[in-house]
Amino acid sequence: MKTLSKIYLMVFGFLGLTILTSFIGFNSSTSLHTNAEFKESVLKPNHTEGELVIIINASNPVAVMTASQVKLTYLRKINKRWKEINKNIVPIDRKSDNEIRKSFMKEVLQMSSDEMSRYFTEREYQNAEAPPIKLTSDDDIIDYVSNNIGAIAFVSKSSLKGDNKVKVVLSL
């Protein structure tokens, strides 16, 4: 009886998987995107690979972050403080809606500008969390991050100079 139930389970399990994969539109001839195809489909025409970088203070021990980690940290979804240094996470935003900001919103946060504003307004009222500090230029942002160990920000890679007290944790 055990053998018969295993056979039923295998047959119906395979049929269920076949029905499910056909329902979602996947079959053996479906090809996955290559890394290059994916980047080409995601990146904007005005945004070249490696132009957008996520920076933190050089004294922060975090070395590398994924886009998902940056999103969770920037939005303070899991922690309000950097666990490695026990300092508040201080997200930095741009005052103007330039291409770098649009790329950050789309590629990392996966939010529109309005969605991000609503998110931080809700957090401010619910949890008494300050919204991101808004600065005018990449130079202002780099200067702020250099002087604040808890800051996390996005800037254009071309604005970084060798003497900065910041480090890149993600480059897109």
Backbone bond lengths (Angstrom), bond angles and torsions (degrees), N, CA, C in turn:
res aa  C-N    CA-C-N  psi(-1)  N-CA   C-N-CA  omega(-1)  CA-C   N-CA-C  phi
1 M - - - 1.457 - - 1.526 111.08 -
2 K 1.355 116.85 -36.88 1.455 120.40 179.18 1.520 110.49 -62.37
3 T 1.333 116.85 -42.12 1.463 121.44 -179.49 1.513 110.72 -63.30
4 L 1.325 117.28 -42.17 1.451 121.46 179.79 1.528 111.05 -63.86
5 S 1.332 117.52 -41.10 1.459 119.46 179.78 1.526 110.91 -68.44
6 K 1.332 117.51 -32.43 1.467 120.63 176.69 1.525 110.36 -66.29
7 I 1.336 116.42 -39.69 1.464 120.78 179.14 1.524 110.17 -64.94
8 Y 1.345 116.91 -45.50 1.465 120.06 176.82 1.524 110.81 -58.73
9 L 1.312 116.20 -44.32 1.460 121.06 -179.36 1.530 110.41 -61.44
10 M 1.338 117.07 -43.22 1.461 120.40 -179.91 1.528 111.03 -65.68
11 V 1.314 117.04 -45.72 1.466 121.28 -178.07 1.521 110.61 -65.00
12 F 1.337 116.48 -51.58 1.453 119.02 -177.77 1.530 111.92 -70.75
13 G 1.310 117.00 -31.17 1.464 120.22 174.77 1.514 111.02 -64.15
14 F 1.342 116.95 -43.91 1.460 121.32 178.33 1.533 110.69 -64.78
15 L 1.352 116.01 -43.77 1.464 119.11 178.80 1.526 111.01 -63.25
16 G 1.334 117.31 -41.45 1.461 120.90 178.30 1.515 111.50 -62.27
17 L 1.332 116.85 -41.50 1.458 121.42 178.72 1.524 110.58 -65.93
18 T 1.334 116.71 -40.19 1.459 120.95 178.50 1.522 111.01 -63.81
19 I 1.314 116.51 -44.45 1.468 120.83 178.91 1.522 110.01 -64.53
20 L 1.313 117.43 -43.87 1.459 121.64 -179.71 1.525 111.32 -62.18
21 T 1.326 117.32 -47.27 1.465 119.15 -178.35 1.524 111.54 -67.52
22 S 1.319 117.88 -33.61 1.463 118.33 177.11 1.522 110.33 -72.17
23 F 1.329 116.64 -32.59 1.458 120.96 178.23 1.534 111.68 -64.29
24 I 1.332 117.19 -40.64 1.457 119.78 -179.21 1.524 112.08 -87.14
25 G 1.313 117.11 -0.60 1.454 119.78 172.68 1.512 114.50 88.24
26 F 1.322 118.63 22.79 1.459 121.18 178.83 1.516 108.39 -109.01
27 N 1.305 116.35 131.43 1.450 119.85 173.14 1.512 108.71 -140.09
28 S 1.304 117.15 178.93 1.459 120.23 -174.15 1.515 112.58 -66.07
29 S 1.335 118.10 -19.51 1.457 119.46 179.07 1.526 112.55 -89.78
30 T 1.355 117.26 -5.26 1.464 120.45 177.93 1.513 108.75 -69.72
31 S 1.328 116.61 127.52 1.466 119.10 178.79 1.513 109.67 -103.04
32 L 1.303 115.26 147.42 1.451 120.63 177.61 1.514 108.86 -86.57
33 H 1.322 117.13 150.91 1.458 120.98 178.43 1.512 110.04 -69.43
34 T 1.310 116.46 141.40 1.450 119.95 170.85 1.519 107.81 -76.36
35 N 1.311 116.15 165.58 1.455 120.72 179.40 1.524 110.44 -58.12
36 A 1.328 117.14 -41.79 1.467 120.89 -179.49 1.527 110.93 -65.45
37 E 1.339 117.49 -42.59 1.460 120.89 178.86 1.516 110.63 -63.78
38 F 1.333 116.40 -40.45 1.458 120.41 179.63 1.524 110.32 -62.63
39 K 1.332 117.16 -48.47 1.461 120.54 -179.97 1.522 110.72 -61.02
40 E 1.321 116.06 -39.79 1.468 119.92 -179.51 1.516 111.12 -64.85
41 S 1.332 116.65 -36.96 1.458 119.24 -178.29 1.522 112.25 -78.39
42 V 1.330 118.49 -25.13 1.458 121.69 -176.17 1.521 112.59 -92.58
43 L 1.325 117.37 -39.81 1.460 119.82 -174.62 1.519 111.53 -72.82
44 K 1.314 115.25 141.09 1.453 120.69 178.33 1.517 109.67 -73.82
45 P 1.337 118.28 154.97 1.452 120.15 177.42 1.525 113.17 -59.04
46 N 1.334 118.77 -33.31 1.464 121.80 -179.20 1.523 112.59 -86.45
47 H 1.306 117.47 -0.65 1.457 121.61 -177.34 1.519 108.93 -116.28
48 T 1.303 116.83 116.96 1.456 119.86 179.71 1.517 109.98 -98.59
49 E 1.324 116.30 151.42 1.450 121.68 -178.72 1.528 110.16 -57.30
50 G 1.322 116.10 135.45 1.449 121.12 178.26 1.517 114.07 86.31
51 E 1.324 118.15 1.45 1.467 120.89 -178.49 1.521 112.03 -80.48
52 L 1.307 117.93 -36.76 1.464 123.30 -178.50 1.524 108.87 -95.40
53 V 1.338 116.87 129.34 1.460 120.96 176.59 1.520 109.80 -129.99
54 I 1.328 115.31 148.05 1.451 122.37 175.43 1.525 105.96 -102.28
55 I 1.329 115.87 128.30 1.458 120.24 -177.07 1.520 111.67 -121.60
56 I 1.328 114.34 151.98 1.458 122.45 172.09 1.530 107.24 -136.25
57 N 1.309 116.85 171.25 1.455 121.75 178.33 1.535 109.23 -63.92
58 A 1.327 116.85 141.89 1.466 121.74 -177.62 1.528 112.29 -63.36
59 S 1.333 118.37 -23.52 1.465 121.51 179.50 1.527 113.03 -80.47
60 N 1.313 117.18 -12.43 1.461 121.45 177.26 1.533 107.11 -72.25
61 P 1.339 118.87 126.76 1.472 120.58 -176.08 1.531 115.51 -71.30
62 V 1.308 118.76 -9.83 1.466 120.72 178.18 1.526 108.29 -63.96
63 A 1.328 116.80 129.34 1.462 120.83 -175.82 1.522 112.50 -100.10
64 V 1.323 116.93 -44.33 1.463 122.01 -174.57 1.519 108.51 -141.13
65 M 1.326 115.50 144.90 1.462 120.68 176.11 1.524 109.05 -135.32
66 T 1.324 116.22 150.43 1.455 121.08 171.67 1.526 107.88 -87.20
67 A 1.318 116.81 167.11 1.463 120.68 176.83 1.529 110.36 -59.84
68 S 1.312 117.10 -38.00 1.461 121.09 179.01 1.529 111.15 -65.17
69 Q 1.321 117.49 -41.99 1.461 120.81 177.80 1.526 111.05 -65.21
70 V 1.328 116.25 -39.84 1.466 119.98 178.00 1.525 109.33 -61.59
71 K 1.314 116.70 -44.52 1.469 120.67 -179.92 1.530 110.81 -59.35
72 L 1.321 116.72 -49.90 1.463 120.40 -178.66 1.525 111.50 -63.68
73 T 1.327 116.73 -37.43 1.465 120.84 179.95 1.520 110.34 -71.71
74 Y 1.331 116.76 -49.34 1.467 121.59 -177.49 1.528 110.77 -59.31
75 L 1.321 116.43 -42.23 1.463 120.95 -179.58 1.529 112.66 -83.41
76 R 1.322 117.17 -5.38 1.466 123.79 -178.57 1.524 110.94 52.67
77 K 1.328 114.93 44.75 1.462 120.13 -177.65 1.528 112.46 -74.95
78 I 1.325 117.28 -34.87 1.461 120.04 -177.90 1.524 110.91 -103.45
79 N 1.312 115.85 -48.54 1.466 120.96 -177.89 1.519 110.54 -127.09
80 K 1.314 115.38 147.85 1.463 120.81 173.54 1.521 110.34 -94.43
81 R 1.332 115.28 -11.22 1.460 120.56 -176.98 1.526 109.61 -128.57
82 W 1.341 115.64 150.55 1.463 120.77 171.97 1.527 106.35 -70.77
83 K 1.311 118.11 117.86 1.468 119.44 -177.76 1.524 111.51 -67.48
84 E 1.331 117.53 -28.00 1.463 121.02 -177.66 1.530 112.65 -69.78
85 I 1.332 117.61 -28.57 1.469 121.07 -176.10 1.526 112.87 -126.01
86 N 1.322 116.27 -2.06 1.469 122.45 179.90 1.535 112.38 54.08
87 K 1.326 115.60 44.46 1.468 122.12 177.07 1.525 108.65 -122.36
88 N 1.325 116.46 152.58 1.467 120.60 177.73 1.521 110.98 -60.57
89 I 1.328 115.49 142.13 1.459 121.50 171.79 1.518 107.01 -79.21
90 V 1.329 116.38 126.54 1.459 121.37 -178.68 1.528 109.11 -120.79
91 P 1.340 117.34 96.20 1.470 119.08 178.41 1.529 110.82 -73.60
92 I 1.330 115.14 141.58 1.462 121.49 179.65 1.525 107.90 -116.39
93 D 1.318 116.26 135.65 1.468 122.92 -179.16 1.526 109.04 -123.71
94 R 1.319 115.72 168.47 1.469 122.08 175.36 1.519 109.24 -95.10
95 K 1.327 115.97 146.17 1.470 120.04 174.71 1.517 110.54 -70.93
96 S 1.323 116.42 -38.86 1.469 120.19 -178.20 1.529 110.43 -97.57
97 D 1.298 115.01 156.98 1.460 121.61 -178.22 1.532 109.30 -95.57
98 N 1.342 117.82 72.97 1.461 121.58 -178.51 1.535 111.37 -88.58
99 E 1.324 117.56 -179.25 1.467 122.31 -176.53 1.526 112.20 -63.20
100 I 1.324 117.19 -39.10 1.468 120.25 179.41 1.529 110.04 -62.71
101 R 1.322 116.81 -43.80 1.469 120.94 178.86 1.526 110.63 -63.90
102 K 1.320 116.58 -43.69 1.465 120.46 178.63 1.523 110.92 -60.97
103 S 1.323 116.98 -41.95 1.466 121.25 178.28 1.525 110.86 -63.44
104 F 1.330 116.97 -43.75 1.463 121.25 178.48 1.526 110.44 -60.76
105 M 1.317 116.30 -45.98 1.464 120.85 -179.37 1.531 111.10 -60.85
106 K 1.332 115.98 -43.54 1.458 120.15 -176.35 1.530 112.28 -76.42
107 E 1.318 117.41 -48.99 1.459 121.31 -171.61 1.521 114.01 -82.01
108 V 1.318 117.64 -31.36 1.465 119.66 -176.54 1.528 111.18 -105.35
109 L 1.312 117.22 -58.27 1.468 119.82 -176.64 1.520 112.72 -77.29
110 Q 1.321 117.01 -26.15 1.469 122.54 -177.24 1.533 110.25 55.73
111 M 1.339 114.04 45.31 1.464 122.18 179.96 1.520 108.94 -137.54
112 S 1.306 115.43 157.96 1.464 119.75 170.37 1.527 107.74 -85.82
113 S 1.298 116.11 169.69 1.456 121.05 178.18 1.525 110.74 -61.16
114 D 1.327 116.86 -41.99 1.466 121.25 178.74 1.530 111.52 -64.17
115 E 1.338 116.60 -41.28 1.463 120.16 179.33 1.530 110.85 -63.07
116 M 1.332 115.95 -40.95 1.459 119.04 179.15 1.528 110.60 -65.76
117 S 1.324 117.48 -42.61 1.472 120.41 178.23 1.517 111.06 -59.73
118 R 1.341 116.66 -45.75 1.468 120.66 178.26 1.529 111.15 -61.49
119 Y 1.341 115.72 -43.20 1.460 120.88 -178.94 1.531 110.28 -57.64
120 F 1.331 116.52 -51.27 1.462 119.48 -177.34 1.520 112.69 -71.34
121 T 1.326 118.70 -29.04 1.466 121.02 174.96 1.524 109.62 -65.62
122 E 1.340 116.74 -43.78 1.465 120.63 177.99 1.523 111.06 -62.78
123 R 1.338 116.31 -43.42 1.474 120.32 179.69 1.528 110.97 -63.57
124 E 1.320 116.07 -36.26 1.459 120.41 -179.55 1.528 110.40 -64.34
125 Y 1.330 116.74 -43.45 1.461 120.30 -178.51 1.523 112.53 -78.78
126 Q 1.327 117.74 -36.55 1.459 120.53 -178.16 1.522 112.99 -77.53
127 N 1.329 116.70 -41.97 1.464 120.87 -170.91 1.519 113.83 -119.90
128 A 1.315 117.54 6.67 1.468 122.23 -177.71 1.530 111.88 55.79
129 E 1.337 116.08 36.70 1.468 121.56 178.16 1.520 109.57 -92.97
130 A 1.306 115.35 136.27 1.460 119.87 177.74 1.528 109.48 -72.40
131 P 1.329 117.46 140.92 1.468 119.77 175.64 1.530 109.48 -70.18
132 P 1.320 117.94 170.27 1.464 119.82 178.64 1.533 111.36 -58.07
133 I 1.309 115.33 145.86 1.458 121.42 174.61 1.524 106.60 -74.62
134 K 1.331 116.69 130.57 1.464 120.78 -178.12 1.522 109.80 -102.85
135 L 1.325 115.36 123.88 1.456 121.74 178.95 1.523 109.97 -120.94
136 T 1.319 115.52 161.10 1.462 121.29 -171.15 1.524 114.71 -82.80
137 S 1.327 117.59 -44.25 1.465 119.60 -171.54 1.528 111.70 -130.09
138 D 1.326 115.38 165.84 1.461 120.59 175.45 1.523 110.50 -59.35
139 D 1.333 117.91 -40.04 1.467 121.19 179.73 1.523 111.28 -61.77
140 D 1.348 117.11 -41.85 1.465 120.88 177.01 1.534 110.67 -63.51
141 I 1.323 115.69 -41.44 1.467 120.63 -179.59 1.527 110.11 -65.19
142 I 1.321 117.09 -47.40 1.467 120.87 -179.84 1.526 110.50 -61.03
143 D 1.317 116.82 -41.57 1.464 121.07 178.55 1.530 110.37 -62.66
144 Y 1.323 117.45 -44.11 1.463 121.26 179.75 1.529 111.16 -62.90
145 V 1.340 116.28 -48.09 1.468 120.50 -179.39 1.533 109.88 -62.84
146 S 1.326 117.70 -37.42 1.472 121.90 178.27 1.521 112.09 -59.11
147 N 1.316 116.68 -32.45 1.464 121.29 -175.16 1.527 114.33 -102.19
148 N 1.338 117.56 1.54 1.467 121.05 -177.46 1.522 109.64 -135.29
149 I 1.326 115.62 108.49 1.463 121.19 -172.75 1.528 113.19 -63.49
150 G 1.316 118.92 -24.74 1.464 121.18 -177.77 1.514 114.87 -90.61
151 A 1.319 117.73 -1.06 1.471 120.92 -174.28 1.527 112.27 -76.19
152 I 1.321 114.90 148.45 1.465 123.47 172.41 1.526 106.32 -138.21
153 A 1.337 116.23 133.80 1.458 119.69 -174.67 1.518 110.98 -151.29
154 F 1.321 115.14 171.62 1.464 122.61 175.67 1.518 108.07 -123.85
155 V 1.328 115.61 138.94 1.463 121.86 178.67 1.513 108.88 -146.75
156 S 1.306 115.30 170.86 1.456 121.55 173.82 1.521 108.60 -76.60
157 K 1.302 116.77 136.15 1.466 121.37 -179.34 1.528 111.21 -58.19
158 S 1.318 116.66 -36.09 1.467 120.49 -177.85 1.524 112.91 -65.70
159 S 1.326 117.82 -17.28 1.470 120.30 -179.60 1.529 112.69 -83.79
160 L 1.326 117.35 -11.11 1.456 120.39 179.62 1.521 110.63 -78.22
161 K 1.314 115.08 140.36 1.459 121.72 177.02 1.522 107.31 -123.39
162 G 1.303 117.46 158.93 1.462 121.81 -175.40 1.514 115.20 -62.88
163 D 1.310 119.14 -21.72 1.460 121.07 -175.37 1.533 113.72 -93.00
164 N 1.322 117.82 9.92 1.473 120.86 -178.51 1.515 111.25 -71.70
165 K 1.300 115.29 150.84 1.454 122.00 174.84 1.520 109.71 -98.01
166 V 1.336 114.64 37.15 1.460 121.19 178.38 1.519 108.51 -125.68
167 K 1.331 114.64 162.43 1.465 118.43 174.11 1.510 109.41 -134.51
168 V 1.317 114.45 150.42 1.461 122.12 179.35 1.523 107.83 -87.28
169 V 1.343 116.09 126.79 1.455 120.55 177.14 1.532 112.42 -107.26
170 L 1.332 116.07 -14.04 1.462 121.43 177.19 1.499 109.25 -156.03
171 S 1.312 116.53 134.57 1.453 121.88 176.86 1.522 108.27 -124.02
172 L 1.334 116.45 127.93 1.470 121.28 -179.34 1.511 110.02 -116.40
